[in-house]
Amino acid sequence: MKDLERVRRLAKDLTTTYPRSPRDMLGGYVIGVRCVDKCRAFLLGINGDYNYWPCSLAALLFTFTGISPEQFQEVVATGATDEEMGDWLKAHSKVQDRQAIIEWNNTMRDLRLSEMAPAVQAYMEDYIPKYVPTHRPVYTYFDVYDLEEKRL
C-alpha cells in the first residue's frame, strides 16, 4: 500500500540535490541506494532531470537481482526506509550467494566505458563532455556520476 507521506519524509529533492553515489550500498548491493533516491523522488514528482526508469545504471541492478523496476517501486512507495529496502532487496534477489554478489559489486565498481553495451558507449560519448568537468578523467562508469555530482 502506498504511503507517500512516509516517502516524502525520506525523499531527496532531486531538483535541488543529487542522488547518492552508485558506489553506495543498499542491502549489500552497489547502485541500490541510488535507485531508492531516484524512485522516491519520481513518486513525488521531484526527480528533476533524473529518471527512475528506464535507467541504464538501474538496469544493471535489476538484471543481476532479477527484481523488476515495478516490484522495486511498489516497495519504495510503501515508505520503506533504506534499511527496510536493503532487507527486501536481499530477500528478493535471485542471487543469494555472497561471493557472487561481492564479485558483481566489484565488477560494477570497475566497469569501464569500453566494456559497456555499444548504445551506452554512444550515449556517454555525448553525455560526458556535456556534464563532466573537462579537467577530470573518467576511468569507470561510476566516475561519470561521481564527477558530475561533485563527489570526486
C-alpha positions as CSV (number, residue, x, y, z in Angstrom):
1,M,0.0,0.0,0.0
2,K,1.3,3.4,-0.9
3,D,2.3,5.8,1.8
4,L,3.5,8.9,0.1
5,E,3.8,10.9,3.3
6,R,6.4,8.4,4.6
7,V,8.1,8.5,1.2
8,R,8.2,12.4,1.4
9,R,9.9,12.2,4.8
10,L,12.7,10.0,3.3
11,A,13.0,11.5,-0.2
12,K,15.7,13.7,-1.6
13,D,14.5,16.6,-3.8
14,L,16.5,15.9,-6.9
15,T,15.6,19.2,-8.4
16,T,18.0,20.8,-5.8
17,T,20.4,18.0,-4.8
18,Y,21.9,14.8,-6.2
19,P,21.0,11.2,-5.5
20,R,23.6,9.2,-3.6
21,S,26.6,7.6,-5.4
22,P,26.2,4.4,-7.3
23,R,29.1,3.2,-5.2
24,D,26.9,3.5,-2.0
25,M,25.5,0.2,-0.8
26,L,21.9,-1.0,-0.1
27,G,21.4,-4.4,1.2
28,G,24.9,-5.4,0.2
29,Y,24.5,-4.2,-3.5
30,V,26.0,-1.1,-5.2
31,I,23.6,1.0,-7.2
32,G,20.6,0.1,-5.0
33,V,20.6,3.2,-2.8
34,R,20.8,5.5,-5.8
35,C,17.8,3.7,-7.2
36,V,15.9,4.3,-4.0
37,D,16.7,8.0,-4.1
38,K,15.5,8.3,-7.7
39,C,12.4,6.2,-7.2
40,R,11.3,8.2,-4.1
41,A,11.8,11.4,-6.0
42,F,10.0,10.1,-9.0
43,L,7.0,9.0,-6.9
44,L,6.8,12.6,-5.6
45,G,7.5,14.4,-8.9
46,I,10.7,15.9,-7.5
47,N,13.1,13.9,-9.7
48,G,14.2,16.8,-11.9
49,D,16.4,15.6,-14.7
50,Y,16.8,12.1,-13.1
51,N,14.9,9.1,-14.4
52,Y,14.0,6.3,-12.2
53,W,13.2,4.0,-15.1
54,P,14.4,3.5,-17.7
55,C,17.9,3.9,-16.5
56,S,21.0,2.0,-17.7
57,L,22.5,2.1,-14.2
58,A,19.4,0.7,-12.6
59,A,19.1,-1.9,-15.3
60,L,22.4,-3.4,-14.2
61,L,21.0,-3.9,-10.7
62,F,17.6,-5.2,-11.8
63,T,19.1,-7.6,-14.3
64,F,21.5,-9.0,-11.8
65,T,19.0,-9.4,-9.0
66,G,16.0,-10.4,-11.1
67,I,13.9,-7.8,-9.5
68,S,11.7,-5.7,-11.8
69,P,11.6,-1.9,-11.6
70,E,7.9,-2.2,-10.9
71,Q,8.4,-4.5,-7.9
72,F,11.1,-2.2,-6.5
73,Q,8.9,0.8,-7.0
74,E,6.0,-0.9,-5.3
75,V,8.1,-1.4,-2.1
76,V,9.6,2.1,-2.2
77,A,6.1,3.5,-2.4
78,T,5.2,2.0,0.9
79,G,7.6,4.4,2.6
80,A,10.1,1.7,3.3
81,T,13.3,3.0,4.9
82,D,16.8,2.4,3.5
83,E,17.3,-0.5,6.0
84,E,13.9,-2.0,5.0
85,M,14.7,-1.6,1.3
86,G,18.1,-3.3,1.9
87,D,16.5,-6.2,3.7
88,W,13.8,-6.5,1.0
89,L,16.4,-6.4,-1.8
90,K,18.5,-9.1,-0.1
91,A,15.4,-11.3,0.5
92,H,14.0,-11.0,-3.1
93,S,17.2,-11.1,-5.1
94,K,17.6,-14.2,-7.2
95,V,21.3,-14.1,-6.3
96,Q,21.8,-15.3,-2.7
97,D,25.5,-16.4,-3.0
98,R,27.5,-13.8,-1.1
99,Q,30.6,-14.3,-3.2
100,A,28.7,-13.8,-6.4
101,I,27.3,-10.5,-5.0
102,I,30.8,-9.4,-4.0
103,E,32.1,-10.2,-7.4
104,W,29.3,-8.3,-9.1
105,N,29.8,-5.3,-6.9
106,N,33.5,-5.2,-7.8
107,T,32.7,-5.7,-11.5
108,M,30.3,-2.7,-11.3
109,R,32.8,-0.5,-9.4
110,D,35.5,-1.3,-12.0
111,L,33.3,-1.2,-15.1
112,R,35.0,0.8,-17.9
113,L,33.0,2.6,-20.6
114,S,34.7,0.4,-23.2
115,E,33.2,-2.7,-21.6
116,M,29.6,-1.4,-21.8
117,A,27.0,-2.0,-24.5
118,P,27.6,-0.1,-27.7
119,A,24.4,2.0,-27.2
120,V,25.6,3.1,-23.7
121,Q,29.1,3.9,-25.1
122,A,27.5,6.1,-27.8
123,Y,25.3,7.9,-25.2
124,M,28.2,8.5,-22.9
125,E,30.3,9.9,-25.8
126,D,27.9,12.9,-25.9
127,Y,27.0,12.9,-22.2
128,I,30.5,13.1,-20.7
129,P,31.6,16.3,-22.5
130,K,28.3,18.0,-21.6
131,Y,28.2,17.1,-17.9
132,V,31.6,16.0,-16.5
133,P,34.2,18.6,-15.8
134,T,36.8,18.6,-18.6
135,H,39.8,18.6,-16.3
136,R,38.8,15.3,-14.6
137,P,39.5,11.9,-16.2
138,V,36.7,9.3,-16.3
139,Y,38.1,5.9,-15.5
140,T,34.9,3.9,-14.7
141,Y,31.2,4.2,-15.3
142,F,30.6,5.2,-11.7
143,D,33.1,8.0,-12.1
144,V,30.8,9.7,-14.6
145,Y,28.2,10.2,-11.9
146,D,30.5,11.0,-9.0
147,L,32.4,13.6,-11.1
148,E,29.2,15.2,-12.4
149,E,27.7,15.3,-9.0
150,K,30.9,16.7,-7.4
151,R,31.7,13.7,-5.2
152,L,35.1,13.2,-6.8
